[in-house]
């Protein structure tokens, strides 16, 4: 097992904000699309499928040999293209002896003087032609003139941008053979419009179907052009020059983000998301649901420990993603993991707790599937790939809507280097096999591998060459969640429902701890004369501070606790650690801040909704400022079901050494796992909440930890906050 903390730095929060993580409105929007799913034969002006258009297609003249045909078949796509071509039809625009076009008006026009960015894509290819001119996707004005045209010259094989306005005319790329007749491509581009007087920017690339789409917006495009346009775009036009051949087009998309035109329609669940995991020790570390003996007689369940990356994944997913049902087991092979999914006779801590994964009700929506390292050396590459596919098939059979993140085998280092060729071969196979739809692959080599010592994990990320330290687990957990949106594996917004800076916060049970409207969540008022804290220290009313007297002898002074205003209605608690040496044992380093008395008693429980069938989750904001050798922070919730004591916690320390030290500066929304009262519950009690801090014993310490915005809320889906 590992130690537990949940920390999300501000930089990661900012990165997530750009990945639709915090607001249901901040998601990729498709403005217009058309898959050309029309009756086979000639395109007609009543062909008006798709979305975002005001009317059907308007084919040009056929007098000069031009043709406009809906053809049965599908264009080839890059390996990780996921918008789908399941309708099995596309448009074939056959050039006549003059320019051949078909146009369709958008439902909403685009003003090129209104600052905005648009993205677009289409599957394209040129076949059976004389290779004499341009073939493009164009954005046109009401007169049908070319405002912005993107494509290539079949004569030169170079990319080409055209505009009838802004003095741009034609911009041709410098790379020959960037476009070839007979090759199928994804044309993907970007239009950035600025106010009049500032150049607009147009960029695009042709990605051959044999290649792969960048998962994030490229910084370098195949061709970029600039010009100051002052036009109104009213429609799109599919265009090919005279005698060029047949310009084939499918799956046109126009959107407001890069992901909206290269990724499948966003997977959305307006409810709590069920999450499970599968793997070996890399996943088993740090995320356990085994009951054990804890403090004050409360058995600790659903413990989250920091050396396991899944602990960080669970925290980073936030409120709307349920606690992970973790079926991982150290040393397990893929064949054994298949048993964890479906074998009722298999006995592990997870299967004893819940039965095999295929008995979970409801079934998991999202599964993190790591594993395969234990197969190296004992199985051939072909056997590993077969076993991996069997586990993926079994996971997909859990539910029609189950999505899976397949995690590549990590660098193993040391004696396992002899198997690294097999590891990389299997990883490459997974990358190509799980690149679209509901199963996606993620390779962490770029994050974990030491560039100075290939096939090994970075020294700062591992204590034994195979397993992660707290810092390594955090890096992996942060990385995994940062990639989920781009892989269409983030169906609900990431939310942390911190205490509101308002006159009242009625859904927060801490508001009613001890008595109605006690306002404990505001951390107001003061309690003085704190034992084992420096003179003058105070804690907020209704909260008790604890520390050990050994701080005085080891560090030369005691910790200081104070309260300070945070916003208009709230306070925060500041804990200053003396500069010196931490006490000699981990237990003596612990500093706690917990509620006093019984929070929601049996007599008051029903009136507060704490009854059989109810579920809750808790959280608190914690910030570290130049804190030294902090090895864990965790949140403990104590409750009772018919007189039996239980607790859930965000985690415990695995060890007390340097491998467990957390960042010196951090901001964290610490979440407890959810806790529930069975429907049969007669007497329900929520006893209390405590935040604990612990340090590496006998090491230099100092710095400040700030605790703020604690809450316990009914555990239901929250679409946005506040």
Residue, then its C-alpha position, 0 to 999 in steps of 0.5 A: x500500500x501507499x500513502x495518500x494526498x490529493x493535490x491539484x496545482x494551479x497550473x493543472x487546474x488551468x490546463x483542465x479548464x481548457x479541457x471542458x473540465x469545470x463547466x458543462x458549458x465549456x465544451x466543444x461545439x459543432x456548428x455545422x456538419x454533414x456526412x452526405x448520408x443521402x440517396x445514392x445517385x445525383x446530389x439534389x437541392x433537397x439533400x439537406x441532412x446534417x446540422x447547422x445549415x439553412x437549406x440543402x446543397x445547390x449543385x452547379x451546372x452539368x452542361x460542361x460535364x460536371x457531376x455531383x454524385x452520392x456514392x456508396x462507400x467510405x473514405x479511409x481515415x487516419x488511425x485515430x479519427x473517431x467521428x465515424x463514417x458508418x453511413x457508408x456514403x460520400x460525395x463525388x464531385x466530378x470536374x467538367x471542362x469548367x470549374x465545378x462546385x456545389x454550395x450550401x448555406x450555413x444557418x448562421x453567417x460568420x462576420x470576418x470582422x467579429x473576433x472569433x476562431x473556427x475549426x473545420x475538417x473533411x475527409x477528401x481525396x482526388x481520383x481519376x483526374x488529369x491533375x491539372x488544378x485546385x480542389x478545395x473546401x471553400x467558405x463563400x459569401x452570398x455572391x458565391x465568391x471565395x472568402x477562404x479556400x483550403x485545399x491543394x493543387x494536383x498539378x504541383x502537389x502543394x497545399x494552396x489557400x485562396x481568397x478573392x479578398x484582403x489582397x491574399x489571392x493565392x498562397x501556395x505551400x513550399x512542400x512538393x508531394x504534400x498532396x497526391x492524386x489517389x491518396x485519401x486525407x483528412x483536411x483539417x484547418x483553423x480560421x482566426x478572425x480579428x477586428x478590422x485593421x488586424x490580419x486574419x489568420x488561416x491555417x490547415x493541414x492534410x493528414x494522410x489516412x495512413x497517418x494519425x491526427x494530433x490529439x491536441x491542436x498542432x503548433x505548426x500547420x501545413x500552410x498558413x496565410x494572413x490577410x485583413x478580410x471584411x466579409x460575411x461568410x454565408x456558406x460552404x462550397x466544395x470546389x474543383x478546377x476544370x478537368x482535375x478529376x473526381x474530388x471526393x468529400x465526406x464528413x464535413x465538420x465546422x466547430x469552435x474547438x479543434x477537438x470538435x472537428x477531429x474527435x467523436x461526438x462528446x460522451x456526456x452523462x448528466x449523472x454520477x459516473x461509475x468508475x472501476x480499474x484493473x491492473x497489477x501493483x502499479x494500480x493496486x498501490x494506493x487505492x484499497x477498499x479492505x477494512x482494517x483497524x483504525x483510530x478510535x475504534x473506527x474501521x477504515x475503508x476505501x483508503x486512498x494512498x498517495x503512492x498509487x496513481x489511481x488515488x490522484x486520478x480519483x481526486x482529479x476527477x472530482x465530485x461527479x466521478x464515484x470512488x473507484x472500484x479497484x480490482x487491481x492486484x499486485x503481480x497479477x497477469x492479464x490472464x488473472x485480471x480476466x478472472x477478476x472481471x468475470x470469474x465468480x470463484x476468484x477470491x481477492x479483496x475486491x471480489x470478496x467486497x463486490x463480486x467480479x466486476x461484471x456483477x457490479x450494479x450499475x456497471x462501470x461507465x469508465x474503466x482504467x485498464x493497466x497491466x501486462x508488465x507481469x506477463x513480460x518474460x513469461x509470455x510471447x508478444x503474441x500471447x500478451x496481445x491476445x490476453x490484453x484483447x481478451x480483457x478489453x473484450x470482457x470490459x466492453x461486454x460489461x455494458x454497451x456504454x462502458x468506456x475503457x482507457x488502456x494504459x501502456x506498460x510503464x518502463x520497468x528498469x533494472x532487471x526488466x530491461x531485458x524485456x523492454x523490446x517486448x514492452x515497446x512492441x506491445x505498447x505500439x500494438x495497443x496504440x494502434x489497436x485502441x485509437x478510437x471509439x469507446x476504447x482508447x490507449x494512453x502511453x506514459x513513456x514521455x512522462x515517466x521515462x528517464x531520457x538519460x537512462x532509457x527504459x527506466x523511470x525518472x529517479x524522482x518518480x520511483x523508489x525501486x525502479x518499478x513503483x512510483x513515489x508520491x511525486x511520481x504517482x501524482x505526475x502520472x495521475x495528473x497526466x492521465x486525467x489531463x488526457x481524458x477530455x481529448x480521448x472523449x473519456x470525460x463524460x461529466x464536468x469536474x466539480x469541487x463544491x467548496x463552501x460558498x462565500x455567502x451568508x448561508x450554504x444550506x446544503x452543507x451539513x457542517x452548517x448544522x454540526x452540533x446545532x442548527x445553523x452552527x456555521x462550522x463551515x465558515x471556520x468563524x469564532x475562536x477557541x483559545x489556550x490550545x494544548x501543544x500549540x504556541x501561545x496565542x494560537x486559536x482554532x475556530x469555534x466548534x473545531x479542536x486542534x491537536x498536536x504533540x508536545x515533542x514539537x517543542x523539544x525537536x523543533x524548539x517551538x510549537x506549531x502556531x494556529x490562527x484564523x484569517x478572513x477569506x472572502x466576505x463571509x469565510x475564514x481559513x485556518x493557518x497552521x505554521x510549522x516551526x523551522x526545526x526538526x520534526x518529532x521522532x515518530x510519524x505519530x508525533x508529527x501529526x497535527x489535526x483539526x477536527x470537529x468537536x462533539x457529535x456532528x449530526x446526532x441520531x435525534x437530529x439526523x432525520x431532519x437533516x436528511x441523514x437517513x437510510x438510503x442517503x449518501x454523502x461526500x466531504x471535502x476541504x481546501x488545503x494549501x501548502x506554502x513552502x512546507x518542508x517534508x510533508x508526507x500526507x494530508x488526509x480527510x477523515x469522516x466518522x459515521x455510525x450505522x445502527x451503532x456500528x462505527x465506520x469511517x472513510x478517509x482520503x488516505x494514510x501514509x505508506x511510509x515515512x521517508x523521502x519518497x513520500x514527501x509532497x510538493x513544498x507549494x501546492x493547492x489541493x481540493x481534498x475529497x473523501x470517498x462517498x459514504x452511504x447509509x443502507x436503506x435498512x438503517x434505523x439509526x444514522x449518525x455523522x460523528x465528525x470530520x478531521x483534517x490531519x497533517x503528517x511529516x517525515x520524522x526527524x527531518x527539517x520542517x517549516x512552512x505553512x498549511x492553510x485549511x479552508x472551505x470544508x463541506x459535507x454534502x448529499x452525494x448527487x450529481x452537480x452540473x456546475x459550481x457554484 
